[in-house]
Amino acid sequence: MSMKLLDGERALVTGCGGGIGRGIARALKAEGATVLGSDIVAPPAEDGIDFLAADLVEADGWRVLLDGALQRLGSISLFVHAASPRRQEVDTPLNVNEQVWDAMLGVNLRSAFFLAREIGRHMRDGGIRGRMLMVTSQHRLMPRNLPHYSAAKAGMTMAMKELARVLAPHGIRVNAIAPGAIPGGGFVAGNLDELVAQIPLGRAGTPDDVAQVAVAILSERFGRYVVGTTVEVDGGLGLASWIPARA
């Protein structure tokens, strides 16, 4: 008898090209799920995760991805949205341009919401007691000199809560996870040592730190009564962090 947490589940994970998304995809697979990963370009295939390329900046990118995912998987019981465009230090409140703003909100908010909504309908109509997880950020609450990113993650958080309210009565759980300083993702801090010095646990995080919490939330063994909430995975950074404003 298998003791894996996610045996028989079918998962779609966006942002699977690397970093947190890739870490979560690997962890879901290790716990028995069939995993389809997606990103704008294919990652190395060394871990055997099936992959489907999709550009979620494009207006119809989420539809293309969803159609392809349902063809590959047949049904979806787990959905993780980890996709996000890369962030740059120069994209401060007085400098960020419309194209960068639209791309960030297009992936983090527009595509996240419509993918989750349609997957929620798929789960409801198919009688699937599914689970969904949005990868947000501490900066949904705290400015980060990246207004498009902070606004997108704040919007994603509220979209998650709205979906959680209407889908929970159908046995579908929607939650979010908020990573702290995880080097190797879409953003590299200008001075990582300075940032780590603020973390009470005394180290930066890893994709696996986030992935293990994601597995717990998505599993019915540990997360079955968790709905509409955001779990911080930050080593305590949110307790002490302060980021000076930049023009």
Salt bridges, closest charged atoms under 4 A:
GLU9 OE2 - ARG131 NH2 2.88
GLU46 OE2 - ARG26 NH2 3.06
ASP47 OD1 - ARG22 NH2 2.62
ASP47 OD2 - ARG26 NE 2.68
ASP50 OD1 - ARG72 NH1 3.07
GLU89 OE1 - ARG246 NH1 3.08
ASP91 OD2 - HIS148 NE2 3.99
GLU118 OE2 - ARG117 NE 2.91
GLU118 OE2 - ARG121 NH1 2.83
ASP125 OD1 - ARG124 NE 2.88
ASP209 OD2 - ARG203 NH1 2.87
GLU220 OE1 - ARG131 NE 3.83
GLU220 OE1 - ARG173 NH2 2.86
GLU232 OE2 - ARG140 NH2 2.79
